[in-house]
Amino acid sequence: MSEHQGFHLSVVLNGAGSHPAAPSRPFTPDAYARLVRGAEAGLLDFVTVEDGPGRLDSALLLALAAHVTERIGLVPLGPTTGDPAAWATRIATLDHLSAGRAGVRPRATTSNPEHAQLLTVLGTPEGDRRVAELFARAGAFLTEATAAWDSVPSPQGRPPLALLAHATVPYRLAAAHGDVVFVTPQDTAGLVAVRKEVESLREEAGRAPGAVRVFADVNVVLGDSQEAADARLAGLEEAAGEPFTSDAAVFAGAPEGLADLLQEWFLDGGADGFRLRPAVLPDDLDAIVAGLVPVLQRRGLFRTGYTARTLRGHLALAAV
């Protein structure tokens, strides 16, 4: 059974949090599993976890979390490199372990030398050509990888693809291949423009209306009041030695104020959902679950219980 009430909600569980000065803590696999259980207590659609140098493998972390949760979606990072069939098998395995709750966040990937060369030509015609080639390769990889799911069936058919995008080239990749696209507007007008562009590219790719869910990313610093949140943010910025800036919007305030922002971006901006980036873990995740979610529920903007068991079901995506 699919479900959709109001908008969708997810969180990023990366390291100690999205703020550079978030206190470093020993996040063991068990600690990550506790964070995912906490997010499930808030009835969130899914969590995303990333990995990389110095970090534990995101798919393995979420495989452990699958055994201690029942409904929440689990979305690890999936760089578009290596053998596409092996990539597909890795995610299909997580989907089996979670009984249909897996997704994956593909990321277009370069080698270290290629990345260094790309940085020297960004913003030039040559840089534009190389970026286009990079994302074209990622698209070809995803075509081959998702086709492999037909020979390694997973419980929900095909696990959803969720891509982060900041500009037209990655929007095009998400519109052609993604089920969810994470975007990073700074205001309502920016969100409207991004939504319009994604929909145009989705139509260009020949996909049906509603095939792609648009999620806006927001960094969150929460407090019981505006003053408390401002004090938390000031303390973090003092520790970092600079203001908190990000590719995504930064919100500091009480849960009611965050609910106001999300409601505006849902009703006026066209967002299907949101991916919140807690500034400090587990503090801001706890505030999302205990403070924000009840406010959204009272406004009729968020579910009061899970009715689906797969990630595709939570997102009301057509079966594939």
N, C-alpha and C positions, 0 to 999 in steps of 0.2 A: 504494500500500500504506500502511495506517495503522500507527502504532506507539504503544505505551505501555508503559513500563517504570518502575515506581516513580512518581515525581512529575515534574511539568514545572518548568522553570526558565527564567527570563528576567531581563533587567537593564534598568535605566533608564540611558540615555545623555543626560543633560541638563547642558549647560554644563560647569562644572569638577567637578561632583559634587553630592551632596545636602547636604553640610555648607556653611553660609554662609561659613565661612572657608577653603574649599577654594581652593588657590592658583589665581589666574586665569591661564589659558594661552590662546594664540591657537588656538582650535579651528577650523581651516579645514575645508572639505569633505573634503580628503584625510585630515586627522586623524580625522574622524568615520569615514571608510571604514576606517581602520586599527583603530579601536575595534570596529567591527562584525566585521571579520575576526578580531580577537582573541576576541570572544564566540563566533564560529562555531568557532574552534579548541577551545572548551570544550563544543561540541555543544549549546549552549543552544537552546531552542525559538524564541525571538525576542528582539529588542531593541525598546524603545520610545524615541522621540525626540520632544521637544516643541519648539514654537517660540513666537513672540510678539515683543513689542517688543524690538529689539536682538538678536534671534536669527535665524539662517538658517532658511529654509523646511524643515520636517522632511521633507516628501515628496520634495523635490528632493535633500536630503542622502541619503536612503535610496535614491533612484533611482541615484545614483552608487555607493552601496554595493552595489546589486544587481549591478553589472557586475564586482565584484571578489569576490563571494561566490557560493556555490552552493546552500546548504541552509537557512541560518538565516532565520527569519521577520523581516519588516520592518514595524514598526507606527508610523506617524506620527500626529501629533495631527490631529483633524478637527473643529473647532468646528462646531456645528450651526447655521450661519447661511448666508445667501445662497441660491443656487439648488441645491436638492437634486440635480438631475440633473448639474450641473457638479461638485458634490462627489463624486458617485458615479463620474463619468468620471475625475476626478483619481486616485482610489484604484484604479480598474480599470486605468488606465495603468501605475501602479506594479506592479500584479499581472502585467501582460503583460511589463514590463521584467524582473521577477524570476522569471518562469515559475511563477507561482502561490504566491509567498511573502509576499504583502502582507496586512496587516490594517489596521485603523484604530482609533484611540481617540477616539470621539466625546466632545465636551464641551459640555454645555448652556451657552449663551452669552447674555449680555445686552449691551445698549449701555452706554456709560459712565454716562449719566444714570440709566438703569434700575438699574444696579448700585449707584450711590450711594444711590438711594432705597431699594433693598432692604436695604442695610446699616442703615438707620435703623429698620427695622421687624422685623428678624430676632428670632425668639423670641416674637413676638406673633401673635395670630390672623390679622392682616392679612399679616404676614410669611409665615406658613404658607401662606396662600392664594396669595401671589405665587410662592413656591417651587414649589407644586404646578402653577401655570400654566406656569412656566418649563419644568419637566420634561415637562409634557403637550405643549408646543410641540416640545420636543426629540424626543419620541416620534413625533409626527406627521411631523416632518422625516425621521427615520430610516425610517419606513414608506415615505415617498415615495422617499427616496434608495436604499434597498435594492431597491425595485421596479425602479428604473432599471437595476440591474445585469442584469436580464433582457433588456434591449435593448442593453446593452453588455457582452456576456459576457466574463468573465475566466477565466483558466486553471483556477481551482479552484472555479468556480461563483460563490459569493459570498465575498469576503474576510471573515474573522472580525471581529466588532465586539468591542472590549475596552474596558470602561467602568470608571472609578474611582468608587467609591461609599462613602459614610460613614454613611448613615442610610436610613430606610425609603423615602423618596421616590425617591432615586437607586437604591436596591436594586430598587425596582419597575420602573424604566426598564431596568435591566440584565437583570432576570429576564424581561422581556417581549421585549427586542430583542437582548440581548448573547449572545455566545458565550463570553466571558470576563468576569469581574467581579473587579476589583482591590479588595480590602477591607483594612482597617487595624486589626486587633485588636491589643491590647497583651499578651494572654496566651491560653493554650489555651481557657479557659472563654469568653472573649470571641469567639474564633474559632468555637467550637461554636455559640454563640448566633447569630452572623451567618450561619453556614452554614444553620442551621435556618430562619431568616427568609427567606433567599434561596430555599431550596427550596420554602417555602410560597408565596412570591410567584410562583415559576416554575410551580407547579401551578395557581395562581389564573389565570395567563396562558394556561393550556391548552397548555403546552409539555411535551414528553416528558422523562422522567427522563434525566439526563445531558446535557441540552441546553446547560447553562451550566457552564463550568469556574470554580471558585472559587480565585483566587490571592491569597495573603496578601502584602502589601508589608512589606519589612523594610529599614531603613537599616543598612548594614554598615560597620564600621571594623575591619579585620582586621590581625592581626600574627602573627608566628611563635609567639608565646606570649601568654597573657593579659596579662602585664606589658607586653609590647611594644605590644599593642593599647590598653591603658589609657593608656600614655604618649602614643601617637598622638592618642587622643581628648582627653587633657588639653591637648596642644599646640594642637589645633584650637579647643578651648573657650577657651583663653587668648587666642588670636588673635581670636576672635569676641567675647570679653568677656562670655560668658554660656554656660550649659549648652546642650547640643545637645538640642533638643526638636523634635518632628515630629508630624504627624498619624498616622504609622506608628511601629511599634516601632523602637527603636534597639538594635542588637547590637554590642558591642565585645568581641573575643576572637580566639582562634585558629580556623582552619578547622574543627577537630574539634568545637569548642564550637558553632559555627554549624550544623554537620551534626546535632548532637544536638537543637538547637532545631527545625530543619526536620523532622527525623524525628518528633519528638513532635507537631508541628502537623499532619503528614501522617497519622500513625497514630491519634492521639487527638483531634485538632482537626478532621479532615475536609477539610483543604486538598487540592485537586487539584494545586496547584503554588504557585510563589512568584515574585514580582517583587522582585529585590534592587535596592536603591538604593545604589550605591557612594558612600561619603562623599567620596572624592577620586578623580578620574579622571586617568590610567589606573591608579593604584596599586591601588585596591581591586578593579577589574575584573581586573587581572592576578592578584591573590590569589584571587579566585573561581575563575578558570580553572585556575591552577596548584596551588592548595591545596585549595579546597573540592570541586571536581568529582571529583578522584581519591578523596577520602574517601567521597563518596556512591557512586561506582562500586564501591568495595570492599565497601560495605554492600548492594549490589544495589538502591539507591534511584534510580539515574539511568542513562540509556542509556550504552552504550560505543561506539555508532556510530549515525549517522543511518540510518534505513531508509525514511523518507518523503521526498518532494521538495517537498511543499506545506505551507503553514502549517496548513491543516485536517488534513493527514495527521499532522503532528507532534503536534497536539492531540487526535488520535483523534476528530475531529468528523465527524458524518454529512455526506455530500455534500448540497449544496443546489443 
